[in-house]
Amino acid sequence: MLPHALSSDACSLAPGVERLAVTGEIELGPGAEPRSARFYRSRIRSDARLDYDQLDAIFAGRVAPPQEVAEPLAAARAVAGSLGEHRGTTSLDIESAEPEFRFDAAGNVTAAHRVPQTEAHRLIERLMILTNEQVAEFLQRRRVPAIYRVHAQPDPARIERLVEQLAALGVPTPPLGQGLSTGEAGRVAAEASRLARREAARRGHGREAYTSLVLRSLKQAVYSERNSGHAGLGSAAYTHFTSPIRRYPDLVVHRALLAALGEGEEAPRLAEARDIAADCSARERESMKIERGADDVCAAYLLERELGERGLDAEFEGEIS
């Protein structure tokens, strides 16, 4: 994140306060196919701030939406639903759940739970993916140096191994032809992820194990100055644009976009974009290791606490993954 003074004040979407922004207007046709897109500097004023829990409560009918955002919220929900159907056959179907820990005033871990992906999460995710794709396509057409988020097609041998592993666990798998090509491997991986998720839902267990198998068969997404597509999303062009106060690559993409629009910014040179992409990819891997390590440390302290309260012979429910 950028400094607190920026991310929580000057750049925050506080209701009723004017903020400088970059707006993207995207027109969709039948089947959620993008027809046109335009981008421009803007001054916006948020009518309401809603978190994921509040949004899910609205979608579930437990509470009414704020009147001033009811209509656009319903429109966003409808669009997100159409986008989900549109992407259903081309992208991976993987749902992850991040652990969230609770602490007392002294900093001791007191509880943990997984944060599942809900309709509110999917709505934001689908709208962001749509915007990121349109920005990436615009920059590519203009040939402006920038940073793309790329995800290479998986190795065919690893996907064949994935299918073998899922089949050995009794999970339905897509048919394999002889001599799987790289492009076909991506299609098979996407179909396998959908079949595995449905099977986990049917059994009531296995989601984490199947998801782990699918993810380990894929290559890692990275930042690059050259667009080569995003296999996991089924995107021909993709970038990170929507979180410029959280990720540095998004800030670079904002500058490149505004430079292409003649809005007073300077796009990075190609060599600069290459160096920035490599550094951001390395930093991302480092921060991921730190985050996972921190999760392990918190889980260990929580287990110690639980054993202290319940005794060393305490039993826990779990799932072998």
PyMOL commands that set and color helices and strands:
alter all, ss='L'
color gray80, all
select helices_A, chain A and resi 4-10+30-32+52-59+67-87+119-142+156-168+182-203+207-216+248-260+270-310
alter helices_A, ss='H'
color red, helices_A
select strands_A, chain A and resi 18-28+34-45+98-103+109-115+148-150+222-224
alter strands_A, ss='S'
color yellow, strands_A
deselect
rebuild
show_as cartoon
